[in-house]
Amino acid sequence: MKHETREAGTVIYGINAVLEALRAGAAVSEIHLATNLRQEVRAEIEDLARERGVTVLRADRRELDRQSGEGVHQGVVALGGPASHVSLDALAEGGGSGRRVLLCLDEVQDVRNLGALARSALAFGAAGLVLPERRSAPVSPAAIKASAGALCYLPVARVKNLARALERLKKRGYWVTGAVLDPDAPAPWELDPGERVALVLGSEGGGLRRGIASQLDHRVRVPMGGQSESLNVSVAGAVLLYEWLCRPARDA
């Protein structure tokens, strides 16, 4: 992926997140392991680190607590290099067969939701994430951990203005489709949004902002029964990503 920019260095913590960072070839300078870490976990991390020339050091739990900002590190902390982001134009590029979906988040501010959405996006084959620079959860250590390392693999484009970014995606042939609560909107299996899709999800409390909603080519809802009125944004995103990205394989 071309046209990368760099941010300040970060910290990755948690067993799965660090393992995935190593497998992904993420910029990791050194790894700190608790002295009482399980031997099989230690061996797996040390083997991967050795393959990539990453230094492994021992540390006590108090030091790991400090490095992770009191996060649930499970005895494993990696000191990473600067986080990589791609330009919107670079992310929009790409062809090949099958549907290409970019997941665009409109002021999703909970890092756990960002991590869960990244994990679903990677699992179902989305091409990457588009995040606004302001009022959006950062690609932080907590988000990386919540994503189980998916954010080490998934390209991320940070944009100053999401509405303008959606306009640019339209010019590149993307259909902009947003998740809404409107009962008159079609269910995902009733809508074919096209082969190049920008799926937009709104914030946890307010949904899509008016200016973003005005950019939509399609609106879609996730039908629900019983007493439920809405789904968590990460759950709704997973449903839509699964439906659209897996549909070509099911229809084949």
Backbone as CSV, one residue per row, in Angstrom:
resi,resn,N_x,N_y,N_z,CA_x,CA_y,CA_z,C_x,C_y,C_z
1,MET,0.847,-1.189,0.000,0.000,0.000,0.000,0.884,1.241,0.000
2,LYS,0.584,2.224,-0.831,1.471,3.364,-1.017,1.041,4.553,-0.170
3,HIS,1.903,5.575,-0.186,1.605,6.876,0.407,1.318,6.764,1.900
4,GLU,2.198,6.137,2.632,2.000,5.984,4.069,2.460,7.233,4.799
5,THR,1.772,7.555,5.896,2.207,8.579,6.816,2.460,7.922,8.156
6,ARG,3.170,8.646,9.040,3.563,8.045,10.298,3.070,8.894,11.458
7,GLU,2.753,8.232,12.577,2.379,8.907,13.802,3.376,8.528,14.884
8,ALA,3.137,9.050,16.075,4.015,8.751,17.199,3.978,7.266,17.516
9,GLY,5.048,6.787,18.146,5.121,5.379,18.502,4.002,4.961,19.431
10,THR,3.759,3.668,19.501,2.654,3.171,20.302,3.098,1.965,21.099
11,VAL,2.178,1.427,21.857,2.409,0.244,22.684,1.338,-0.770,22.340
12,ILE,1.741,-2.017,22.178,0.799,-3.106,21.916,0.877,-4.059,23.093
13,TYR,-0.260,-4.411,23.658,-0.212,-5.302,24.810,-1.297,-6.372,24.713
14,GLY,-1.057,-7.470,25.455,-1.944,-8.626,25.390,-1.319,-9.704,24.510
15,ILE,-1.509,-10.960,24.897,-0.837,-12.067,24.203,-1.214,-12.124,22.730
16,ASN,-2.514,-12.158,22.429,-2.939,-12.300,21.029,-2.538,-11.095,20.192
17,ALA,-2.694,-9.896,20.749,-2.370,-8.689,19.992,-0.886,-8.646,19.630
18,VAL,-0.016,-9.015,20.574,1.419,-8.991,20.306,1.803,-10.084,19.312
19,LEU,1.230,-11.266,19.463,1.509,-12.342,18.509,1.104,-11.938,17.092
20,GLU,-0.074,-11.342,16.954,-0.534,-10.931,15.630,0.322,-9.800,15.078
21,ALA,0.779,-8.897,15.946,1.663,-7.822,15.490,2.955,-8.400,14.921
22,LEU,3.505,-9.412,15.584,4.725,-10.057,15.085,4.463,-10.776,13.771
23,ARG,3.357,-11.491,13.681,3.044,-12.209,12.444,2.811,-11.246,11.282
24,ALA,2.241,-10.073,11.605,1.943,-9.093,10.560,3.173,-8.303,10.137
25,GLY,4.264,-8.461,10.865,5.446,-7.676,10.546,5.323,-6.232,10.970
26,ALA,4.493,-5.960,12.003,4.334,-4.595,12.494,5.662,-4.075,13.044
27,ALA,5.805,-2.750,13.062,7.042,-2.136,13.542,7.123,-2.274,15.060
28,VAL,7.833,-3.294,15.517,8.015,-3.552,16.952,9.503,-3.486,17.253
29,SER,9.876,-2.639,18.212,11.295,-2.477,18.540,11.745,-3.461,19.605
30,GLU,10.900,-3.697,20.617,11.239,-4.677,21.653,9.987,-5.157,22.358
31,ILE,10.102,-6.328,22.967,8.977,-6.943,23.683,9.400,-7.196,25.114
32,HIS,8.514,-6.861,26.051,8.762,-7.089,27.472,7.812,-8.181,27.960
33,LEU,8.362,-9.216,28.559,7.585,-10.354,29.047,7.704,-10.445,30.562
34,ALA,6.580,-10.770,31.206,6.585,-10.964,32.659,7.458,-12.160,33.013
35,THR,8.123,-12.069,34.135,9.031,-13.142,34.537,8.300,-14.451,34.797
36,ASN,7.020,-14.374,35.171,6.262,-15.596,35.461,5.294,-15.974,34.336
37,LEU,5.560,-15.495,33.108,4.706,-15.838,31.973,4.787,-17.334,31.680
38,ARG,3.655,-17.916,31.249,3.639,-19.339,30.936,4.703,-19.691,29.905
39,GLN,5.370,-20.804,30.095,6.519,-21.162,29.264,6.131,-21.323,27.798
40,GLU,4.962,-21.932,27.518,4.592,-22.149,26.117,4.316,-20.825,25.400
41,VAL,3.741,-19.859,26.132,3.502,-18.539,25.544,4.827,-17.824,25.314
42,ARG,5.709,-17.879,26.317,7.010,-17.244,26.193,7.777,-17.789,24.980
43,ALA,7.761,-19.111,24.821,8.502,-19.735,23.731,7.964,-19.299,22.374
44,GLU,6.634,-19.233,22.238,6.045,-18.833,20.957,6.419,-17.399,20.609
45,ILE,6.327,-16.499,21.591,6.663,-15.102,21.346,8.151,-14.958,21.041
46,GLU,8.995,-15.635,21.802,10.441,-15.525,21.584,10.844,-16.066,20.224
47,ASP,10.209,-17.150,19.777,10.529,-17.706,18.463,10.181,-16.720,17.350
48,LEU,8.978,-16.119,17.426,8.572,-15.159,16.406,9.452,-13.912,16.457
49,ALA,9.758,-13.456,17.671,10.600,-12.265,17.802,11.989,-12.514,17.222
50,ARG,12.531,-13.715,17.453,13.860,-14.045,16.943,13.862,-14.018,15.412
51,GLU,12.794,-14.531,14.798,12.706,-14.533,13.339,12.721,-13.119,12.763
52,ARG,12.196,-12.173,13.529,12.079,-10.798,13.033,13.117,-9.859,13.641
53,GLY,14.044,-10.412,14.390,15.110,-9.600,14.952,14.665,-8.621,16.007
54,VAL,13.620,-8.980,16.756,13.073,-8.109,17.790,13.625,-8.538,19.155
55,THR,14.104,-7.585,19.925,14.660,-7.858,21.249,13.560,-8.222,22.233
56,VAL,13.800,-9.239,23.063,12.862,-9.652,24.103,13.528,-9.449,25.456
57,LEU,12.831,-8.757,26.360,13.354,-8.453,27.684,12.401,-8.961,28.763
58,ARG,12.913,-9.214,29.943,12.091,-9.604,31.095,11.698,-8.353,31.882
59,ALA,10.524,-8.358,32.450,10.055,-7.217,33.242,9.115,-7.712,34.322
60,ASP,9.024,-6.960,35.413,8.064,-7.337,36.448,6.695,-6.754,36.107
61,ARG,5.689,-7.239,36.790,4.314,-6.854,36.469,4.075,-5.359,36.659
62,ARG,4.716,-4.755,37.648,4.506,-3.326,37.875,5.010,-2.500,36.697
63,GLU,6.130,-2.899,36.117,6.638,-2.197,34.955,5.712,-2.386,33.755
64,LEU,5.164,-3.599,33.578,4.230,-3.841,32.483,2.937,-3.066,32.683
65,ASP,2.495,-2.954,33.929,1.315,-2.130,34.220,1.548,-0.692,33.779
66,ARG,2.733,-0.172,34.083,3.051,1.207,33.715,3.100,1.375,32.200
67,GLN,3.754,0.447,31.523,3.890,0.552,30.070,2.555,0.480,29.361
68,SER,1.653,-0.331,29.879,0.359,-0.526,29.221,-0.698,0.455,29.699
69,GLY,-0.323,1.382,30.587,-1.320,2.310,31.110,-2.377,1.618,31.935
70,GLU,-1.952,0.609,32.686,-2.853,-0.199,33.529,-3.830,-1.032,32.702
71,GLY,-3.491,-1.285,31.443,-4.335,-2.149,30.620,-4.142,-3.616,30.987
72,VAL,-5.016,-4.468,30.469,-4.928,-5.915,30.739,-3.902,-6.502,29.780
73,HIS,-2.650,-6.507,30.196,-1.554,-6.868,29.297,-1.237,-8.358,29.277
74,GLN,-1.736,-9.126,30.246,-1.519,-10.581,30.312,-0.031,-10.951,30.378
75,GLY,0.780,-10.007,30.846,2.201,-10.291,30.985,3.018,-10.074,29.733
76,VAL,2.438,-9.410,28.712,3.140,-9.210,27.437,2.907,-7.777,26.944
77,VAL,3.994,-7.048,26.716,3.911,-5.680,26.188,4.960,-5.531,25.094
78,ALA,4.539,-5.007,23.936,5.461,-4.721,22.840,5.536,-3.217,22.636
79,LEU,6.758,-2.713,22.526,6.958,-1.298,22.214,7.063,-1.179,20.710
80,GLY,6.059,-0.536,20.121,5.993,-0.467,18.665,6.571,0.809,18.120
81,GLY,6.887,0.766,16.861,7.278,1.968,16.151,6.045,2.787,15.830
82,PRO,6.207,3.842,15.054,5.058,4.682,14.714,3.990,3.895,13.968
83,ALA,2.732,4.207,14.236,1.624,3.560,13.550,1.558,4.040,12.107
84,SER,1.299,3.126,11.189,1.222,3.468,9.770,-0.219,3.741,9.364
85,HIS,-0.415,4.788,8.566,-1.715,5.056,7.967,-1.503,5.280,6.482
86,VAL,-2.480,4.893,5.686,-2.411,5.092,4.244,-3.300,6.261,3.857
87,SER,-3.046,6.832,2.699,-3.909,7.898,2.206,-5.240,7.310,1.746
88,LEU,-6.248,8.163,1.675,-7.553,7.711,1.197,-7.456,7.221,-0.245
89,ASP,-6.712,7.927,-1.063,-6.578,7.520,-2.462,-5.919,6.154,-2.580
90,ALA,-4.893,5.910,-1.750,-4.230,4.609,-1.791,-5.173,3.508,-1.342
91,LEU,-5.977,3.795,-0.297,-6.913,2.793,0.191,-7.997,2.493,-0.835
92,ALA,-8.425,3.514,-1.560,-9.496,3.334,-2.549,-9.042,2.552,-3.762
93,GLU,-7.733,2.552,-4.015,-7.219,1.808,-5.159,-7.403,0.314,-4.939
94,GLY,-7.265,-0.420,-6.009,-7.350,-1.878,-5.881,-8.472,-2.409,-6.727
95,GLY,-8.246,-3.548,-7.272,-9.259,-4.150,-8.131,-9.420,-5.611,-7.791
96,GLY,-9.265,-6.432,-8.800,-9.473,-7.857,-8.590,-10.947,-8.178,-8.627
97,SER,-11.245,-9.446,-8.477,-12.634,-9.889,-8.537,-13.278,-9.790,-7.167
98,GLY,-14.592,-9.703,-7.163,-15.340,-9.685,-5.911,-15.576,-8.276,-5.405
99,ARG,-16.430,-8.176,-4.449,-16.823,-6.890,-3.888,-15.703,-6.302,-3.043
100,ARG,-15.525,-4.991,-3.150,-14.526,-4.272,-2.363,-15.266,-3.321,-1.432
101,VAL,-15.105,-3.506,-0.141,-15.814,-2.704,0.854,-14.802,-1.963,1.719
102,LEU,-15.027,-0.648,1.865,-14.302,0.171,2.829,-15.247,0.491,3.969
103,LEU,-14.808,0.308,5.197,-15.629,0.582,6.369,-15.298,1.975,6.872
104,CYS,-16.291,2.878,6.819,-16.108,4.280,7.207,-16.874,4.541,8.497
105,LEU,-16.200,5.063,9.505,-16.805,5.255,10.818,-16.997,6.738,11.106
106,ASP,-18.242,7.112,11.367,-18.603,8.508,11.614,-18.634,8.776,13.118
107,GLU,-17.493,9.188,13.657,-17.357,9.553,15.067,-17.649,8.393,16.019
108,VAL,-17.228,7.190,15.671,-17.244,6.069,16.624,-16.095,6.301,17.603
109,GLN,-16.412,6.479,18.879,-15.427,6.961,19.839,-14.983,5.919,20.862
110,ASP,-15.624,4.801,20.939,-15.245,3.763,21.892,-14.177,2.873,21.248
111,VAL,-13.013,2.787,21.891,-11.920,2.001,21.305,-12.282,0.526,21.197
112,ARG,-13.160,0.052,22.089,-13.565,-1.354,22.008,-14.414,-1.597,20.773
113,ASN,-15.272,-0.649,20.437,-16.043,-0.780,19.202,-15.144,-0.696,17.977
114,LEU,-14.178,0.223,18.000,-13.235,0.305,16.891,-12.498,-1.020,16.723
115,GLY,-12.018,-1.582,17.833,-11.301,-2.850,17.752,-12.171,-3.978,17.236
116,ALA,-13.412,-4.062,17.735,-14.317,-5.123,17.286,-14.659,-4.977,15.810
117,LEU,-14.874,-3.738,15.354,-15.180,-3.505,13.946,-13.991,-3.855,13.060
118,ALA,-12.786,-3.515,13.508,-11.593,-3.869,12.737,-11.451,-5.381,12.637
119,ARG,-11.747,-6.063,13.720,-11.642,-7.530,13.716,-12.630,-8.135,12.717
120,SER,-13.871,-7.635,12.709,-14.864,-8.130,11.748,-14.475,-7.771,10.324
121,ALA,-13.978,-6.537,10.137,-13.584,-6.110,8.791,-12.488,-7.006,8.234
122,LEU,-11.510,-7.340,9.058,-10.440,-8.214,8.604,-10.958,-9.621,8.342
123,ALA,-11.811,-10.118,9.238,-12.314,-11.487,9.107,-13.143,-11.673,7.844
124,PHE,-13.925,-10.661,7.462,-14.830,-10.796,6.325,-14.264,-10.202,5.045
125,GLY,-13.014,-9.749,5.075,-12.343,-9.359,3.841,-12.514,-7.927,3.404
126,ALA,-12.862,-7.014,4.314,-12.936,-5.602,3.937,-11.552,-5.100,3.572
127,ALA,-11.503,-4.062,2.710,-10.221,-3.554,2.219,-9.532,-2.640,3.218
128,GLY,-10.288,-2.039,4.145,-9.671,-1.156,5.126,-10.684,-0.272,5.815
129,LEU,-10.169,0.603,6.701,-10.991,1.515,7.488,-10.724,2.954,7.081
130,VAL,-11.777,3.777,7.158,-11.645,5.222,6.988,-12.144,5.873,8.271
131,LEU,-11.269,6.647,8.933,-11.593,7.252,10.218,-11.361,8.756,10.160
132,PRO,-12.271,9.556,10.727,-12.001,10.992,10.830,-10.887,11.249,11.850
133,GLU,-10.139,12.321,11.634,-9.058,12.642,12.548,-9.578,13.136,13.888
134,ARG,-10.743,13.774,13.911,-11.295,14.324,15.146,-12.530,13.528,15.577
135,ARG,-12.750,13.494,16.897,-13.934,12.850,17.480,-14.084,11.408,17.028
136,SER,-12.972,10.727,16.957,-12.969,9.323,16.560,-11.985,8.579,17.435
137,ALA,-12.305,7.352,17.782,-11.386,6.539,18.572,-10.064,6.392,17.825
138,PRO,-8.937,6.557,18.519,-7.639,6.415,17.858,-7.243,4.949,17.732
139,VAL,-6.296,4.695,16.838,-5.712,3.359,16.743,-4.691,3.252,17.879
140,SER,-5.208,3.025,19.075,-4.426,3.052,20.307,-4.097,1.630,20.755
141,PRO,-3.238,1.490,21.777,-2.986,0.150,22.306,-4.256,-0.589,22.713
142,ALA,-5.193,0.127,23.330,-6.448,-0.527,23.743,-7.256,-0.986,22.526
143,ALA,-7.258,-0.179,21.463,-7.986,-0.573,20.251,-7.320,-1.765,19.587
144,ILE,-5.990,-1.775,19.550,-5.270,-2.903,18.952,-5.563,-4.182,19.721
145,LYS,-5.570,-4.082,21.049,-5.871,-5.261,21.855,-7.301,-5.730,21.618
146,ALA,-8.261,-4.767,21.575,-9.658,-5.136,21.338,-9.848,-5.777,19.968
147,SER,-8.985,-5.422,19.028,-9.080,-5.997,17.682,-8.377,-7.342,17.573
148,ALA,-7.784,-7.816,18.680,-6.986,-9.053,18.675,-5.889,-8.998,17.612
149,GLY,-5.328,-7.808,17.425,-4.245,-7.649,16.468,-4.680,-7.319,15.054
150,ALA,-6.003,-7.274,14.778,-6.459,-7.008,13.410,-5.981,-5.653,12.904
151,LEU,-5.845,-4.672,13.805,-5.397,-3.348,13.390,-3.927,-3.321,12.991
152,CYS,-3.216,-4.410,13.233,-1.845,-4.520,12.721,-1.833,-4.914,11.250
153,TYR,-2.925,-5.460,10.760,-3.019,-5.915,9.373,-3.836,-4.960,8.499
154,LEU,-4.897,-4.404,9.062,-5.905,-3.704,8.273,-5.452,-2.280,7.950
155,PRO,-5.407,-1.893,6.672,-5.041,-0.517,6.336,-6.057,0.477,6.896
156,VAL,-5.564,1.613,7.382,-6.407,2.650,7.965,-6.064,3.983,7.313
157,ALA,-7.088,4.691,6.838,-6.916,6.048,6.308,-7.573,7.023,7.274
158,ARG,-6.811,7.998,7.745,-7.361,9.062,8.593,-7.634,10.271,7.702
159,VAL,-8.834,10.837,7.811,-9.228,11.959,6.945,-9.663,13.141,7.797
160,LYS,-9.446,14.349,7.281,-9.833,15.546,8.027,-11.338,15.742,8.024
161,ASN,-11.987,15.405,6.923,-13.417,15.641,6.774,-14.041,14.415,6.126
162,LEU,-14.880,13.684,6.881,-15.434,12.435,6.365,-16.382,12.680,5.201
163,ALA,-17.185,13.760,5.259,-18.129,14.030,4.168,-17.382,14.239,2.850
164,ARG,-16.286,14.981,2.893,-15.503,15.193,1.672,-14.831,13.900,1.228
165,ALA,-14.418,13.105,2.195,-13.817,11.813,1.839,-14.817,10.937,1.102
166,LEU,-16.073,10.946,1.536,-17.095,10.157,0.860,-17.334,10.672,-0.565
167,GLU,-17.272,11.992,-0.741,-17.400,12.553,-2.086,-16.283,12.041,-2.989
168,ARG,-15.075,11.999,-2.450,-13.940,11.504,-3.241,-14.104,10.031,-3.585
169,LEU,-14.626,9.251,-2.642,-14.841,7.834,-2.917,-15.890,7.645,-4.014
170,LYS,-16.913,8.487,-4.000,-17.924,8.401,-5.061,-17.293,8.615,-6.436
171,LYS,-16.380,9.580,-6.516,-15.726,9.857,-7.790,-14.867,8.684,-8.247
172,ARG,-14.470,7.837,-7.299,-13.679,6.652,-7.634,-14.557,5.421,-7.849
173,GLY,-15.868,5.634,-7.927,-16.763,4.539,-8.264,-17.365,3.803,-7.088
174,TYR,-17.249,4.355,-5.886,-17.826,3.706,-4.705,-19.263,4.179,-4.491
175,TRP,-20.121,3.228,-4.107,-21.469,3.547,-3.669,-21.433,3.700,-2.154
176,VAL,-21.900,4.838,-1.674,-21.862,5.130,-0.236,-23.164,4.650,0.400
177,THR,-23.034,3.715,1.318,-24.188,3.067,1.935,-24.090,3.203,3.442
178,GLY,-25.158,3.684,4.086,-25.122,3.916,5.520,-26.134,3.075,6.276
179,ALA,-25.758,2.658,7.476,-26.664,1.905,8.344,-27.530,2.886,9.120
180,VAL,-28.857,2.678,9.068,-29.814,3.580,9.718,-30.829,2.752,10.505
181,LEU,-31.606,3.441,11.351,-32.641,2.767,12.142,-34.016,2.853,11.488
182,ASP,-34.114,3.481,10.342,-35.386,3.674,9.645,-36.029,2.326,9.298
183,PRO,-37.244,2.035,9.806,-37.882,0.752,9.483,-38.249,0.599,8.026
184,ASP,-38.250,1.705,7.263,-38.572,1.624,5.843,-37.349,1.333,4.974
185,ALA,-36.164,1.391,5.571,-34.942,1.090,4.808,-34.880,-0.412,4.540
186,PRO,-34.274,-0.828,3.443,-34.211,-2.261,3.127,-33.276,-3.015,4.063
187,ALA,-33.537,-4.298,4.205,-32.614,-5.186,4.910,-31.411,-5.433,4.015
188,PRO,-30.276,-5.840,4.588,-29.073,-6.010,3.765,-29.242,-7.011,2.629
189,TRP,-30.011,-8.076,2.850,-30.172,-9.067,1.790,-31.151,-8.614,0.713
190,GLU,-31.831,-7.467,0.931,-32.722,-6.905,-0.081,-32.026,-5.861,-0.946
191,LEU,-30.773,-5.564,-0.631,-30.065,-4.489,-1.305,-28.760,-5.013,-1.897
192,ASP,-28.515,-4.692,-3.148,-27.213,-4.947,-3.760,-26.539,-3.595,-3.945
193,PRO,-25.618,-3.222,-3.055,-25.057,-1.870,-3.088,-23.958,-1.683,-4.126
194,GLY,-23.637,-2.708,-4.904,-22.608,-2.573,-5.914,-21.323,-3.285,-5.535
195,GLU,-20.359,-3.257,-6.458,-19.103,-3.980,-6.246,-18.086,-3.179,-5.453
196,ARG,-18.208,-1.857,-5.464,-17.301,-1.002,-4.680,-18.162,-0.198,-3.719
197,VAL,-18.031,-0.528,-2.434,-18.957,-0.026,-1.420,-18.190,0.683,-0.305
198,ALA,-18.669,1.865,0.073,-18.203,2.547,1.277,-19.320,2.423,2.301
199,LEU,-19.151,1.524,3.264,-20.154,1.290,4.294,-19.900,2.242,5.462
200,VAL,-20.891,3.069,5.774,-20.736,4.094,6.803,-21.566,3.717,8.029
201,LEU,-20.922,3.720,9.182,-21.591,3.458,10.454,-21.468,4.679,11.347
202,GLY,-22.560,5.010,12.050,-22.581,6.204,12.884,-22.100,5.959,14.299
203,SER,-22.082,7.025,15.067,-21.563,6.977,16.435,-22.483,6.175,17.345
204,GLU,-21.922,5.822,18.507,-22.646,4.961,19.446,-23.962,5.587,19.910
205,GLY,-23.978,6.890,20.119,-25.181,7.518,20.651,-26.051,8.193,19.620
206,GLY,-25.447,8.812,18.618,-26.212,9.644,17.704,-26.398,9.111,16.310
207,GLY,-25.760,8.002,15.960,-25.869,7.488,14.610,-25.153,8.390,13.617
208,LEU,-25.603,8.387,12.391,-24.978,9.196,11.346,-25.343,10.671,11.510
209,ARG,-24.359,11.529,11.374,-24.639,12.958,11.388,-25.391,13.359,10.117
210,ARG,-26.099,14.470,10.192,-26.940,14.893,9.064,-26.122,15.092,7.796
211,GLY,-24.957,15.741,7.921,-24.137,15.985,6.741,-23.635,14.700,6.103
212,ILE,-23.388,13.680,6.924,-22.956,12.388,6.403,-24.140,11.662,5.763
213,ALA,-25.291,11.707,6.441,-26.483,11.035,5.906,-26.858,11.587,4.534
214,SER,-26.601,12.876,4.311,-26.945,13.483,3.021,-26.070,12.965,1.886
215,GLN,-24.946,12.317,2.220,-24.037,11.784,1.203,-24.424,10.377,0.744
216,LEU,-25.382,9.749,1.406,-25.668,8.342,1.144,-26.327,8.117,-0.216
217,ASP,-25.834,7.097,-0.914,-26.519,6.605,-2.104,-27.577,5.577,-1.723
218,HIS,-27.290,4.800,-0.670,-28.207,3.765,-0.182,-28.300,3.860,1.334
219,ARG,-29.452,3.484,1.865,-29.650,3.350,3.300,-30.064,1.913,3.574
220,VAL,-29.615,1.360,4.669,-29.907,-0.037,4.974,-30.083,-0.192,6.480
221,ARG,-30.919,-1.146,6.875,-31.133,-1.417,8.298,-30.898,-2.897,8.554
222,VAL,-30.643,-3.221,9.803,-30.549,-4.616,10.226,-31.856,-4.958,10.934
223,PRO,-32.709,-5.806,10.349,-33.992,-6.131,10.964,-33.800,-6.823,12.311
224,MET,-34.674,-6.494,13.242,-34.613,-7.095,14.580,-36.013,-7.444,15.049
225,GLY,-36.082,-8.491,15.845,-37.350,-8.889,16.421,-37.349,-8.662,17.918
226,GLY,-38.443,-9.066,18.549,-38.517,-8.955,20.003,-38.551,-7.513,20.452
227,GLN,-37.918,-7.248,21.601,-37.962,-5.928,22.200,-36.763,-5.059,21.829
228,SER,-35.846,-5.575,21.047,-34.640,-4.822,20.703,-34.966,-3.738,19.676
229,GLU,-34.444,-2.529,19.923,-34.630,-1.428,18.992,-33.393,-1.166,18.149
230,SER,-32.230,-1.510,18.667,-31.010,-1.257,17.914,-29.918,-2.201,18.376
231,LEU,-28.867,-2.297,17.571,-27.716,-3.119,17.898,-26.519,-2.227,18.191
232,ASN,-25.594,-2.733,18.982,-24.314,-2.076,19.137,-23.690,-1.886,17.756
233,VAL,-22.980,-0.764,17.571,-22.437,-0.445,16.246,-21.503,-1.534,15.740
234,SER,-20.751,-2.160,16.625,-19.827,-3.203,16.167,-20.573,-4.456,15.720
235,VAL,-21.702,-4.754,16.360,-22.504,-5.913,15.965,-23.186,-5.637,14.623
236,ALA,-23.777,-4.446,14.490,-24.425,-4.090,13.223,-23.422,-4.113,12.081
237,GLY,-22.231,-3.596,12.334,-21.194,-3.610,11.301,-20.815,-5.013,10.891
238,ALA,-20.706,-5.914,11.864,-20.351,-7.296,11.550,-21.421,-7.958,10.684
239,VAL,-22.695,-7.702,10.987,-23.791,-8.292,10.209,-23.716,-7.817,8.756
240,LEU,-23.540,-6.516,8.550,-23.530,-5.974,7.195,-22.297,-6.420,6.423
241,LEU,-21.154,-6.431,7.077,-19.938,-6.883,6.402,-20.056,-8.344,5.986
242,TYR,-20.586,-9.163,6.866,-20.754,-10.581,6.526,-21.702,-10.742,5.344
243,GLU,-22.823,-10.027,5.393,-23.837,-10.181,4.359,-23.296,-9.789,2.984
244,TRP,-22.612,-8.658,2.909,-22.185,-8.168,1.600,-20.923,-8.835,1.104
245,LEU,-19.972,-9.076,1.992,-18.707,-9.631,1.535,-18.780,-11.131,1.291
246,CYS,-19.705,-11.800,1.941,-19.838,-13.239,1.731,-20.882,-13.574,0.668
247,ARG,-21.692,-12.615,0.269,-22.759,-12.895,-0.687,-22.250,-13.444,-2.024
248,PRO,-21.195,-12.882,-2.615,-20.747,-13.448,-3.906,-20.395,-14.914,-3.806
249,ALA,-19.760,-15.326,-2.691,-19.402,-16.731,-2.527,-20.650,-17.588,-2.369
250,ARG,-21.662,-17.070,-1.674,-22.888,-17.847,-1.474,-23.676,-17.969,-2.767
251,ASP,-23.627,-16.886,-3.604,-24.401,-16.882,-4.839,-23.722,-17.659,-5.961
252,ALA,-22.427,-17.931,-5.798,-21.676,-18.600,-6.867,-22.195,-20.018,-7.106
